[in-house]
Amino acid sequence: MIETIENYCKTNDYEDFEKIGNEFVFHIDWREFDDAIVEYCESRIQTGFLSAKLNNDVLSINYDRNNFQTKITDSRDTTLKFLNKILLPKYEIRFCSITFPSDTLGFIILSSEKWGEVEKRVSKVKLDKVFEPIRENSKMFEREFKIEFDDNIKLDLE
């Protein structure tokens, strides 16, 4: 698996990204229910003690016998940031930048130990570019992008 990630970081080719597979990568649609995001994570890391419930506008996440709650918003970014904070330092979710722009984005979750192994083989700068760490100010679904047409016309979308 580490070799597959290393190869993708070298090529930055979508076919090599797909070889990483659904064992570690999950995809989220911009309309996804917030509790489903937690379920997708649990299906990859299989802790047996990560779950979520959505009640009105409150997301309740249970992890390792602790309960965490947050008010949800229209953005999946908020849920991903909140979930990542809960899972750190044992696990880390990262944004797969190759899946942008789309209304369905890819995320990869590995143990911190596995991320450390990858960093020994791939430069941190390159790794952070293709698998962006999720920080408090991260924008994934809320990210702006530019479209460039062949006749050099640029269009900024917000």
Secondary structure, 3 states (H helix, E strand, C coil): CHHHHHHHHHHCCHHHHHCCCCCCEEEEECCCCHHHHHHHHHHHHCCCCEEEEEECCEEEEEECCEEEEEECCCCHHHHHHHHHHHHCCCEEEEEEHHHCCCCEEEEEEEEHHHHHHHHHHCCHHHHHHHEEECCCCCCCCCCCEEEECCCCCEEEEC
